[in-house]
Each structure stands twice: as structure tokens, then as C-alpha cells.
């Protein structure tokens, strides 16, 4: 059974950077991609970044600022977030197929 644990969230000023990590345990399915999603209060959960064998995908809202990467040898996935904005404030979740992590809070505020 796959389990995902996020870390690296916190409070950062606008324009700052954070690096989120997702540690996976159990057997990952190579045919499935992995992704980062976020959910702000009152909003639906939305895709932030996706990584598959074909490459990476980002919505326009984070393109050029966020970078997703994956280390298969360590069963780790990362999200490098730069030039953070207050509207990036949300709980960020790691995802693999039907499995979700517990989330990590990112707050962008001065």
C-alpha cells in the first residue's frame, strides 16, 4: 500500500521561495504520474504540477515559477516554488493515482 508524506511548508514573504518534498513508501506504479495539488479555503483542489514519463505539466498560474521533480531511486518528489505570491497560499498535497498525502500548509504573507 502506497503512503505519501509531504513536508517543507511554512510561512514565506511574497517573492520568496520554498521547496516541498513528498516521500513515498510502498510500491509505486510506474505507469502513473505523480503530482502536486493545492486547496485554498473555499476553493476546489487544483493541479499545481504533474510529472509523468512524458514530461511535466503546469497550469499558467504557476508556470515559470514552480518546478516539479522526482527521484525514483529515493521514492521522493519535490516542488520548487519561487517568486511566491499571496495567492499561492493553500494546503499543498502530493498525489499518486488514488493516493493522497495529508497536506502541508504554505502561507505567503508579509
MDAnalysis code that builds the backbone (N, CA, C; Angstrom):
import MDAnalysis as mda
import numpy as np

u = mda.Universe.empty(330, n_residues=110, atom_resindex=np.repeat(np.arange(110), 3), trajectory=True)
u.add_TopologyAttr("name", ["N", "CA", "C"] * 110)
u.add_TopologyAttr("resid", np.arange(1, 111))
u.add_TopologyAttr("resname", ["UNK", "UNK", "UNK", "UNK", "UNK", "UNK", "UNK", "UNK", "UNK", "UNK", "UNK", "UNK", "UNK", "UNK", "UNK", "UNK", "UNK", "UNK", "UNK", "UNK", "UNK", "UNK", "UNK", "UNK", "UNK", "UNK", "UNK", "UNK", "UNK", "UNK", "UNK", "UNK", "UNK", "UNK", "UNK", "UNK", "UNK", "UNK", "UNK", "UNK", "UNK", "UNK", "UNK", "UNK", "UNK", "UNK", "UNK", "UNK", "UNK", "UNK", "UNK", "UNK", "UNK", "UNK", "UNK", "UNK", "UNK", "UNK", "UNK", "UNK", "UNK", "UNK", "UNK", "UNK", "UNK", "UNK", "UNK", "UNK", "UNK", "UNK", "UNK", "UNK", "UNK", "UNK", "UNK", "UNK", "UNK", "UNK", "UNK", "UNK", "UNK", "UNK", "UNK", "UNK", "UNK", "UNK", "UNK", "UNK", "UNK", "UNK", "UNK", "UNK", "UNK", "UNK", "UNK", "UNK", "UNK", "UNK", "UNK", "UNK", "UNK", "UNK", "UNK", "UNK", "UNK", "UNK", "UNK", "UNK", "UNK", "UNK"])
u.atoms.positions = np.array([
    [0.842, -1.186, 0.000],
    [0.000, 0.000, 0.000],
    [0.883, 1.244, 0.000],
    [0.592, 2.151, -0.908],
    [1.377, 3.368, -1.042],
    [0.939, 4.381, -0.003],
    [1.921, 5.025, 0.621],
    [1.654, 6.145, 1.516],
    [2.521, 7.317, 1.082],
    [1.971, 8.515, 1.201],
    [2.672, 9.731, 0.798],
    [2.707, 10.699, 1.970],
    [3.886, 11.287, 2.216],
    [4.041, 12.235, 3.310],
    [4.728, 13.487, 2.787],
    [4.022, 14.623, 2.905],
    [4.587, 15.896, 2.460],
    [5.321, 16.594, 3.602],
    [6.270, 17.431, 3.230],
    [6.967, 18.275, 4.195],
    [7.501, 19.501, 3.471],
    [7.908, 20.505, 4.258],
    [8.549, 21.672, 3.673],
    [7.692, 22.917, 3.616],
    [6.441, 22.824, 4.020],
    [5.602, 24.010, 4.007],
    [6.000, 24.990, 5.094],
    [5.380, 26.167, 5.053],
    [5.676, 27.166, 6.071],
    [5.213, 28.532, 5.656],
    [5.685, 29.534, 6.394],
    [5.354, 30.926, 6.127],
    [6.513, 31.571, 5.375],
    [6.197, 32.256, 4.298],
    [7.225, 32.909, 3.499],
    [6.690, 34.246, 3.014],
    [7.575, 35.204, 2.836],
    [7.166, 36.509, 2.343],
    [6.949, 36.481, 0.844],
    [6.117, 37.367, 0.328],
    [5.943, 37.448, -1.132],
    [7.289, 37.619, -1.826],
    [7.459, 36.901, -2.916],
    [8.729, 36.913, -3.632],
    [9.705, 35.868, -3.161],
    [9.389, 35.205, -2.069],
    [10.275, 34.203, -1.508],
    [10.134, 32.844, -2.172],
    [10.864, 31.873, -1.617],
    [10.898, 30.532, -2.186],
    [10.684, 29.481, -1.096],
    [10.145, 28.353, -1.518],
    [10.007, 27.182, -0.662],
    [10.216, 25.941, -1.502],
    [10.676, 24.888, -0.854],
    [10.807, 23.596, -1.526],
    [10.000, 22.564, -0.745],
    [8.977, 22.011, -1.397],
    [8.182, 20.956, -0.793],
    [8.734, 19.594, -1.180],
    [8.628, 18.648, -0.251],
    [9.061, 17.284, -0.509],
    [7.913, 16.327, -0.271],
    [7.894, 15.245, -1.024],
    [6.899, 14.185, -0.853],
    [7.646, 12.863, -0.808],
    [7.562, 12.189, 0.333],
    [8.204, 10.889, 0.486],
    [7.169, 9.796, 0.302],
    [7.460, 8.873, -0.604],
    [6.531, 7.782, -0.900],
    [7.052, 6.478, -0.321],
    [6.163, 5.726, 0.282],
    [6.514, 4.391, 0.745],
    [5.564, 3.405, 0.091],
    [6.033, 2.172, -0.073],
    [5.221, 1.195, -0.758],
    [5.575, 1.140, -2.236],
    [4.827, 0.357, -2.964],
    [5.137, 0.137, -4.373],
    [4.433, 1.176, -5.233],
    [5.239, 1.997, -5.905],
    [4.679, 2.970, -6.828],
    [4.453, 2.328, -8.192],
    [3.451, 2.768, -8.884],
    [3.146, 2.270, -10.214],
    [3.807, 3.183, -11.243],
    [4.733, 2.605, -11.995],
    [5.498, 3.422, -12.934],
    [4.621, 4.003, -14.027],
    [3.474, 3.396, -14.270],
    [2.583, 3.902, -15.313],
    [1.785, 5.115, -14.854],
    [1.789, 5.369, -13.555],
    [1.069, 6.533, -13.035],
    [2.026, 7.693, -12.875],
    [1.535, 8.877, -13.179],
    [2.314, 10.055, -12.866],
    [2.184, 10.395, -11.403],
    [2.905, 11.420, -11.005],
    [2.768, 11.959, -9.654],
    [2.541, 13.450, -9.782],
    [1.829, 13.992, -8.818],
    [1.521, 15.402, -8.942],
    [1.407, 16.126, -7.618],
    [1.429, 17.420, -7.717],
    [1.161, 18.321, -6.602],
    [-0.147, 19.058, -6.879],
    [-0.989, 19.108, -5.868],
    [-2.239, 19.849, -5.928],
    [-2.275, 20.805, -4.742],
    [-3.165, 21.786, -4.814],
    [-3.334, 22.692, -3.692],
    [-4.808, 23.033, -3.527],
    [-5.144, 23.392, -2.293],
    [-6.520, 23.790, -1.999],
    [-6.493, 24.927, -1.000],
    [-7.053, 26.040, -1.425],
    [-7.197, 27.202, -0.547],
    [-8.593, 27.187, 0.055],
    [-8.792, 27.818, 1.207],
    [-10.120, 27.830, 1.845],
    [-11.186, 28.338, 0.889],
    [-12.276, 27.588, 0.777],
    [-13.378, 27.978, -0.079],
    [-13.201, 27.646, -1.550],
    [-12.035, 27.091, -1.884],
    [-11.753, 26.760, -3.284],
    [-11.684, 25.255, -3.493],
    [-11.819, 24.848, -4.750],
    [-11.637, 23.441, -5.080],
    [-10.139, 23.113, -5.143],
    [-9.845, 21.844, -4.973],
    [-8.464, 21.403, -5.108],
    [-8.060, 21.536, -6.581],
    [-6.872, 22.079, -6.823],
    [-6.432, 22.305, -8.188],
    [-5.026, 21.749, -8.412],
    [-4.785, 21.344, -9.653],
    [-3.479, 20.831, -10.024],
    [-2.466, 21.969, -10.039],
    [-1.296, 21.695, -9.474],
    [-0.207, 22.662, -9.474],
    [0.905, 22.207, -10.409],
    [1.203, 20.922, -10.388],
    [2.270, 20.388, -11.240],
    [2.084, 18.889, -11.363],
    [2.426, 18.367, -12.536],
    [2.293, 16.944, -12.814],
    [3.564, 16.466, -13.503],
    [4.041, 15.293, -13.094],
    [5.215, 14.704, -13.738],
    [4.887, 13.266, -14.134],
    [5.113, 12.967, -15.402],
    [4.898, 11.627, -15.930],
    [6.125, 11.230, -16.741],
    [6.075, 10.042, -17.327],
    [7.185, 9.584, -18.160],
    [7.322, 10.458, -19.412],
    [6.272, 11.199, -19.731],
    [6.299, 12.047, -20.929],
    [6.806, 13.450, -20.644],
    [6.891, 13.815, -19.363],
    [7.358, 15.148, -19.037],
    [6.568, 15.779, -17.914],
    [6.550, 17.115, -17.882],
    [5.896, 17.856, -16.806],
    [4.811, 18.774, -17.368],
    [3.844, 19.079, -16.513],
    [2.738, 19.949, -16.889],
    [2.478, 20.913, -15.751],
    [2.238, 22.177, -16.091],
    [1.917, 23.212, -15.105],
    [0.763, 24.063, -15.604],
    [-0.102, 24.510, -14.715],
    [-1.101, 25.496, -15.134],
    [-0.421, 26.848, -15.320],
    [-1.058, 27.734, -16.030],
    [-0.483, 29.043, -16.309],
    [-0.186, 29.827, -15.029],
    [-0.971, 29.572, -13.982],
    [-0.823, 30.336, -12.754],
    [0.537, 30.135, -12.077],
    [1.209, 29.014, -12.350],
    [2.494, 28.750, -11.698],
    [3.624, 28.522, -12.694],
    [3.301, 28.478, -13.968],
    [4.309, 28.196, -14.994],
    [5.428, 29.233, -14.930],
    [6.659, 28.742, -14.951],
    [7.815, 29.635, -14.868],
    [8.253, 29.930, -13.447],
    [7.410, 29.596, -12.467],
    [7.757, 29.861, -11.076],
    [7.961, 28.568, -10.280],
    [7.203, 27.526, -10.632],
    [7.264, 26.254, -9.917],
    [7.940, 25.202, -10.788],
    [8.676, 24.319, -10.145],
    [9.325, 23.218, -10.847],
    [9.132, 21.922, -10.073],
    [8.575, 20.923, -10.748],
    [8.370, 19.610, -10.142],
    [9.515, 18.696, -10.568],
    [9.953, 17.843, -9.646],
    [10.984, 16.866, -9.979],
    [10.736, 15.603, -9.166],
    [11.376, 14.542, -9.599],
    [11.146, 13.241, -8.978],
    [12.459, 12.475, -8.930],
    [12.741, 11.854, -7.789],
    [13.911, 10.998, -7.633],
    [13.403, 9.582, -7.383],
    [13.333, 8.783, -8.436],
    [12.758, 7.449, -8.315],
    [13.583, 6.545, -7.401],
    [14.891, 6.753, -7.384],
    [15.759, 5.915, -6.552],
    [15.462, 6.113, -5.067],
    [15.046, 7.334, -4.711],
    [14.757, 7.646, -3.305],
    [13.262, 7.651, -3.013],
    [12.433, 7.386, -4.031],
    [10.972, 7.469, -3.864],
    [10.561, 8.843, -3.340],
    [11.140, 9.871, -3.907],
    [10.856, 11.235, -3.486],
    [10.374, 12.068, -4.663],
    [9.539, 13.043, -4.360],
    [9.107, 14.023, -5.327],
    [9.230, 15.390, -4.673],
    [9.538, 16.403, -5.487],
    [9.779, 17.737, -4.959],
    [8.988, 18.775, -5.747],
    [8.740, 19.896, -5.107],
    [8.159, 21.046, -5.777],
    [8.948, 22.272, -5.336],
    [9.714, 22.814, -6.261],
    [10.460, 24.038, -6.012],
    [9.564, 25.204, -6.401],
    [9.302, 26.081, -5.431],
    [8.401, 27.212, -5.659],
    [9.173, 28.507, -5.471],
    [9.202, 29.317, -6.513],
    [9.900, 30.597, -6.487],
    [8.925, 31.733, -6.772],
    [9.361, 32.946, -6.467],
    [8.534, 34.137, -6.707],
    [7.124, 33.947, -6.168],
    [7.025, 33.482, -4.955],
    [5.724, 33.163, -4.374],
    [4.867, 34.404, -4.193],
    [3.564, 34.204, -4.383],
    [2.586, 35.267, -4.281],
    [1.584, 34.920, -3.180],
    [0.909, 35.930, -2.630],
    [-0.111, 35.632, -1.606],
    [-1.165, 34.646, -2.106],
    [-1.483, 34.690, -3.381],
    [-2.494, 33.772, -3.929],
    [-2.003, 32.334, -4.037],
    [-0.738, 32.086, -3.751],
    [-0.228, 30.721, -3.682],
    [-0.516, 30.078, -2.326],
    [-1.041, 30.858, -1.402],
    [-1.358, 30.331, -0.075],
    [-2.418, 29.237, -0.167],
    [-2.105, 28.072, 0.366],
    [-3.004, 26.917, 0.291],
    [-2.372, 25.748, 1.034],
    [-3.153, 24.700, 1.175],
    [-2.592, 23.415, 1.603],
    [-2.174, 22.668, 0.340],
    [-0.951, 22.202, 0.324],
    [-0.403, 21.520, -0.846],
    [-0.371, 20.015, -0.582],
    [-0.865, 19.258, -1.569],
    [-0.986, 17.815, -1.438],
    [-0.176, 17.096, -2.518],
    [0.412, 15.998, -2.120],
    [1.102, 15.094, -3.027],
    [0.115, 14.009, -3.470],
    [0.199, 13.606, -4.734],
    [-0.750, 12.618, -5.260],
    [-0.073, 11.594, -6.161],
    [-0.515, 10.330, -6.022],
    [-0.094, 9.246, -6.922],
    [-1.289, 8.328, -7.115],
    [-1.903, 8.382, -8.278],
    [-3.104, 7.586, -8.536],
    [-4.220, 8.015, -7.596],
    [-4.738, 7.055, -6.821],
    [-5.820, 7.356, -5.890],
    [-5.312, 7.711, -4.498],
    [-4.011, 7.820, -4.337],
    [-3.428, 8.049, -3.015],
    [-3.052, 9.516, -2.845],
    [-3.405, 10.065, -1.680],
    [-3.106, 11.456, -1.340],
    [-2.324, 11.505, -0.032],
    [-1.432, 12.497, 0.060],
    [-0.795, 12.755, 1.334],
    [-1.722, 13.567, 2.229],
    [-1.216, 13.903, 3.407],
    [-2.046, 14.626, 4.386],
    [-2.026, 16.131, 4.147],
    [-1.102, 16.597, 3.346],
    [-1.032, 18.016, 3.015],
    [-0.043, 18.773, 3.878],
    [0.483, 19.858, 3.325],
    [1.377, 20.748, 4.059],
    [0.975, 22.191, 3.740],
    [0.884, 23.006, 4.782],
    [0.395, 24.375, 4.618],
    [1.500, 25.281, 4.096],
    [1.165, 26.050, 3.080],
    [2.048, 27.099, 2.566],
    [1.310, 28.421, 2.712],
    [1.933, 29.359, 3.415],
    [1.348, 30.679, 3.613],
    [2.319, 31.726, 3.105],
    [1.836, 32.552, 2.178],
    [2.653, 33.621, 1.615],
    [2.072, 34.946, 2.096],
    [2.821, 35.599, 2.969],
    [2.308, 36.821, 3.579],
    [3.461, 37.655, 4.110],
    [3.271, 38.963, 4.084],
    [4.270, 39.862, 4.670],
    [3.908, 40.187, 6.106],
])
